[in-house]
Amino acid sequence: MTHMTRPHHPERPPRGIIWSDLVALSPWAKVKELMLPLPWLLLSLTLYGTSLWPLGGIGSFMFFLCALRLNHEAIHGNLGLPRKGDNLVMHVLSALMLGSNHAFSHCHLLHHKHAMGPGDCEGKCGHMSLPQVLIYGPRFPVDINRAAWEGASTKGRKRILIDWGLALGVVITALLTGSQILLLHVAAMSVAQCLAALFAVWITHQGTHDSGVAARSQRGLLARLAYLMFYHREHHLFPKVPVSRLPVLADRLDRSVAGYAARRKPVIGWLEPRRFRVEP
């Protein structure tokens, strides 16, 4: 019996934790969340138009990271917007990231439902080794789009088609105009999509199957540099809590749930401050 077929018992949300007060965002918090990727996008595009264009890759990497966070919040309805607003955010980001975020949304919600078990198309790369996930990377978006298309409703397929059309429009515009800025952006987003399996899934799930924890969770500077996306265990346990509030939730869980902190698996343990380190 392989890891994809044997019974899987994911971690469940502990009872008695107050979390609903963390859900609502202030108007300013909503604006900050919606604008989060914009400075990095502008920085990368500006650099791509200069002789310093290689440095634009740093801006593109950070843009993709922040766009993943924003898209992730839209998937879970955590932006305080009507659902039409969430869908609009995903469409715009699909054009900028050159991938269907509605396809990713379909598979991500299944990822939460099946949690690294059978039926989790997104999470299957969490079972791989590092070399395996790097080789698999370019195929990951293909598998996600195929699985989403096969499983989506008619309305879901229409949204995926819109995403594909918007992304293709950006690529065609870059090719027809020959714009260095757009061509470099397309190249950077293509590489990012091929690395999404590594950075969006594997890094927070590798080694957690049948470990008793829902995902890895980081504390300290690395968690902040990753725009709090490494508080992934807390997200899986309470997905309606916005990412910006996950550190508060993590502190409550560490303090209130017996054994919670001791069982935590950090993303990169040696990069945590000593006060947060989990002893083996």
C-alpha positions as CSV (number, residue, x, y, z in Angstrom):
1,M,0.0,0.0,0.0
2,T,1.5,3.4,-1.0
3,H,1.4,6.7,0.7
4,M,-1.3,7.8,-1.7
5,T,-3.7,5.0,-0.8
6,R,-3.1,4.1,2.9
7,P,-5.5,5.6,5.4
8,H,-4.7,9.2,6.3
9,H,-5.8,10.9,9.5
10,P,-5.1,14.6,9.4
11,E,-4.9,16.9,12.4
12,R,-8.2,18.4,13.5
13,P,-8.8,21.9,14.9
14,P,-8.5,21.9,18.6
15,R,-11.6,22.7,20.5
16,G,-12.1,25.8,22.7
17,I,-9.8,28.1,20.7
18,I,-11.3,31.6,20.2
19,W,-10.7,32.5,16.6
20,S,-13.8,34.2,15.1
21,D,-12.7,37.6,16.4
22,L,-9.7,37.4,14.0
23,V,-11.8,37.0,10.9
24,A,-13.1,40.6,10.2
25,L,-10.7,43.0,8.5
26,S,-10.8,46.8,8.8
27,P,-11.3,48.8,5.6
28,W,-7.6,49.8,5.7
29,A,-6.5,46.2,6.2
30,K,-8.5,45.2,3.1
31,V,-6.8,47.8,1.0
32,K,-3.4,46.8,2.3
33,E,-4.1,43.2,1.4
34,L,-5.3,44.0,-2.1
35,M,-2.3,46.2,-2.8
36,L,0.3,43.8,-1.3
37,P,1.8,42.6,-4.6
38,L,1.6,45.9,-6.4
39,P,4.9,47.5,-5.2
40,W,6.9,44.4,-6.1
41,L,5.2,44.2,-9.5
42,L,6.0,47.9,-10.2
43,L,9.6,47.4,-9.0
44,S,10.2,44.3,-11.3
45,L,8.6,46.0,-14.3
46,T,10.7,49.2,-13.7
47,L,13.9,47.2,-13.4
48,Y,13.1,45.2,-16.6
49,G,13.1,48.4,-18.5
50,T,16.7,49.3,-17.4
51,S,20.2,48.0,-17.7
52,L,19.6,46.5,-14.2
53,W,17.0,44.1,-15.6
54,P,18.5,41.0,-14.0
55,L,17.6,42.5,-10.6
56,G,14.0,42.5,-11.7
57,G,13.9,38.8,-11.0
58,I,14.0,39.5,-7.3
59,G,10.9,41.8,-7.6
60,S,9.2,39.2,-9.7
61,F,9.8,36.5,-7.1
62,M,8.4,38.7,-4.3
63,F,5.5,39.7,-6.5
64,F,4.6,36.1,-7.1
65,L,4.8,35.3,-3.4
66,C,2.6,38.2,-2.5
67,A,0.2,37.4,-5.3
68,L,0.0,33.8,-4.0
69,R,-1.0,35.2,-0.6
70,L,-3.6,37.5,-2.1
71,N,-5.0,34.8,-4.4
72,H,-5.1,32.4,-1.4
73,E,-7.1,34.9,0.6
74,A,-9.6,35.3,-2.3
75,I,-10.0,31.5,-2.6
76,H,-11.0,31.3,1.1
77,G,-13.1,34.5,1.0
78,N,-10.9,36.1,3.5
79,L,-10.7,39.6,1.9
80,G,-14.1,40.8,3.2
81,L,-15.3,41.1,-0.4
82,P,-18.5,39.7,-2.1
83,R,-17.7,36.5,-4.0
84,K,-17.8,38.4,-7.2
85,G,-15.0,40.6,-5.9
86,D,-12.9,37.5,-4.9
87,N,-13.4,36.1,-8.5
88,L,-12.3,39.4,-10.0
89,V,-9.2,39.4,-7.9
90,M,-8.4,35.8,-9.1
91,H,-9.0,36.8,-12.7
92,V,-6.7,39.8,-12.5
93,L,-4.0,37.8,-10.8
94,S,-4.4,35.0,-13.4
95,A,-3.4,37.6,-16.1
96,L,-0.4,38.9,-14.1
97,M,0.8,35.5,-12.8
98,L,0.1,33.7,-16.2
99,G,-1.9,30.8,-14.7
100,S,-5.5,30.0,-14.0
101,N,-6.1,30.9,-10.4
102,H,-9.7,29.5,-10.6
103,A,-8.1,26.1,-11.5
104,F,-5.8,26.5,-8.5
105,S,-8.8,27.4,-6.3
106,H,-10.7,24.3,-7.3
107,C,-7.7,22.1,-6.4
108,H,-6.8,24.0,-3.3
109,L,-10.2,23.5,-1.7
110,L,-9.9,19.8,-2.4
111,H,-6.4,20.0,-0.8
112,H,-8.1,21.2,2.4
113,K,-10.8,18.6,2.1
114,H,-8.5,15.6,1.5
115,A,-5.4,17.0,3.3
116,M,-2.5,15.1,1.7
117,G,-4.6,12.0,1.3
118,P,-6.1,10.4,-1.8
119,G,-7.9,12.9,-4.0
120,D,-5.5,15.7,-3.1
121,C,-4.1,16.7,-6.5
122,E,-2.3,19.8,-5.1
123,G,-0.8,18.1,-2.1
124,K,0.6,15.0,-3.8
125,C,3.9,16.8,-4.4
126,G,4.3,17.1,-0.6
127,H,5.1,13.3,-0.6
128,M,8.0,13.8,-3.0
129,S,11.7,14.3,-2.3
130,L,13.4,17.6,-3.2
131,P,14.9,16.3,-6.5
132,Q,11.5,14.8,-7.4
133,V,9.5,17.9,-6.8
134,L,12.0,20.0,-8.8
135,I,11.7,17.6,-11.8
136,Y,7.9,17.5,-11.4
137,G,7.6,21.3,-11.1
138,P,6.9,22.1,-14.8
139,R,4.1,19.5,-14.9
140,F,2.4,20.8,-11.7
141,P,0.4,23.6,-13.3
142,V,-0.6,21.2,-16.1
143,D,-1.9,18.6,-13.6
144,I,-3.7,21.3,-11.6
145,N,-5.5,22.7,-14.7
146,R,-6.4,19.3,-16.0
147,A,-7.8,18.1,-12.6
148,A,-9.7,21.4,-12.2
149,W,-11.2,21.2,-15.7
150,E,-12.3,17.6,-15.2
151,G,-13.9,18.3,-11.8
152,A,-15.2,21.8,-12.2
153,S,-18.9,22.8,-12.8
154,T,-19.9,24.6,-16.0
155,K,-19.6,27.9,-14.2
156,G,-16.2,26.9,-12.9
157,R,-15.0,26.0,-16.4
158,K,-16.1,29.4,-17.7
159,R,-14.0,31.1,-15.1
160,I,-11.0,28.9,-15.9
161,L,-11.5,29.8,-19.6
162,I,-11.5,33.5,-18.7
163,D,-8.2,33.0,-16.8
164,W,-6.6,31.1,-19.7
165,G,-7.7,33.9,-22.1
166,L,-6.3,36.6,-19.9
167,A,-3.0,34.9,-19.4
168,L,-2.7,34.1,-23.1
169,G,-3.6,37.7,-24.0
170,V,-0.6,38.9,-21.9
171,V,1.7,36.4,-23.6
172,I,0.5,37.3,-27.1
173,T,0.9,41.1,-26.3
174,A,4.4,40.5,-25.2
175,L,5.3,38.5,-28.3
176,L,3.7,40.9,-30.7
177,T,5.1,44.1,-29.2
178,G,8.5,42.7,-28.5
179,S,8.5,44.7,-25.2
180,Q,11.5,43.8,-23.1
181,I,9.5,44.6,-20.0
182,L,6.7,42.3,-20.9
183,L,8.9,39.5,-22.3
184,L,11.0,39.4,-19.1
185,H,7.8,39.4,-17.0
186,V,6.4,36.5,-19.0
187,A,9.7,34.6,-18.6
188,A,9.8,35.3,-14.8
189,M,6.2,34.2,-14.3
190,S,6.8,31.0,-16.4
191,V,9.7,30.1,-14.1
192,A,7.7,30.9,-11.1
193,Q,4.8,28.7,-12.2
194,C,7.3,25.8,-12.7
195,L,8.5,26.3,-9.1
196,A,5.1,26.7,-7.6
197,A,5.0,23.0,-6.5
198,L,8.2,23.6,-4.5
199,F,7.3,26.9,-2.9
200,A,3.5,26.8,-2.7
201,V,3.1,23.2,-1.5
202,W,6.2,21.1,-0.9
203,I,8.1,23.4,1.4
204,T,5.2,23.5,3.9
205,H,4.0,19.9,3.6
206,Q,7.0,17.7,3.1
207,G,7.5,15.2,5.8
208,T,4.1,15.8,7.4
209,H,2.0,12.9,6.1
210,D,0.9,10.8,9.0
211,S,3.0,13.0,11.4
212,G,0.0,14.2,13.4
213,V,0.4,17.8,12.2
214,A,-1.6,19.4,9.4
215,A,1.4,21.2,7.9
216,R,4.7,22.9,8.8
217,S,4.7,26.2,10.6
218,Q,7.6,28.7,10.9
219,R,8.2,31.4,13.5
220,G,10.6,34.4,13.5
221,L,12.2,36.4,10.7
222,L,11.7,33.8,7.9
223,A,8.0,33.7,8.6
224,R,7.8,37.5,8.2
225,L,10.0,37.4,5.0
226,A,7.5,34.9,3.6
227,Y,4.7,37.3,4.3
228,L,3.3,35.0,7.0
229,M,2.5,32.2,4.4
230,F,4.7,29.8,6.5
231,Y,2.1,29.8,9.3
232,H,0.6,27.0,7.3
233,R,-0.4,24.5,10.0
234,E,-2.6,27.2,11.6
235,H,-4.1,28.0,8.2
236,H,-5.1,24.4,7.7
237,L,-6.7,24.2,11.1
238,F,-8.6,27.5,10.8
239,P,-8.7,28.5,7.1
240,K,-11.2,31.3,7.6
241,V,-8.6,33.3,9.6
242,P,-6.8,35.8,7.3
243,V,-3.1,35.2,6.8
244,S,-2.3,38.6,8.5
245,R,-3.9,37.3,11.7
246,L,-2.3,33.9,11.8
247,P,0.6,34.9,14.2
248,V,-2.0,35.9,16.8
249,L,-3.8,32.5,16.2
250,A,-0.5,30.7,16.5
251,D,0.3,32.3,19.8
252,R,-3.1,31.3,21.2
253,L,-2.6,27.7,20.1
254,D,0.9,27.6,21.5
255,R,-0.3,28.9,24.8
256,S,-3.6,27.1,25.1
257,V,-3.3,23.6,23.5
258,A,-1.2,21.1,25.4
259,G,1.5,19.7,23.2
260,Y,0.7,21.9,20.2
261,A,4.0,23.8,20.3
262,A,6.0,20.7,21.0
263,R,4.7,18.8,18.0
264,R,5.2,21.7,15.6
265,K,7.4,21.1,12.5
266,P,9.2,24.2,11.3
267,V,9.9,24.9,7.7
268,I,13.6,25.6,8.4
269,G,14.3,25.0,12.1
270,W,17.7,26.6,12.3
271,L,16.4,29.9,11.0
272,E,14.1,30.3,14.0
273,P,15.0,32.3,17.0
274,R,16.1,30.1,19.9
275,R,13.0,30.9,21.9
276,F,10.8,29.3,19.2
277,R,12.8,26.3,18.4
278,V,11.2,22.9,18.7
279,E,13.5,20.4,20.4
280,P,13.6,17.0,18.6
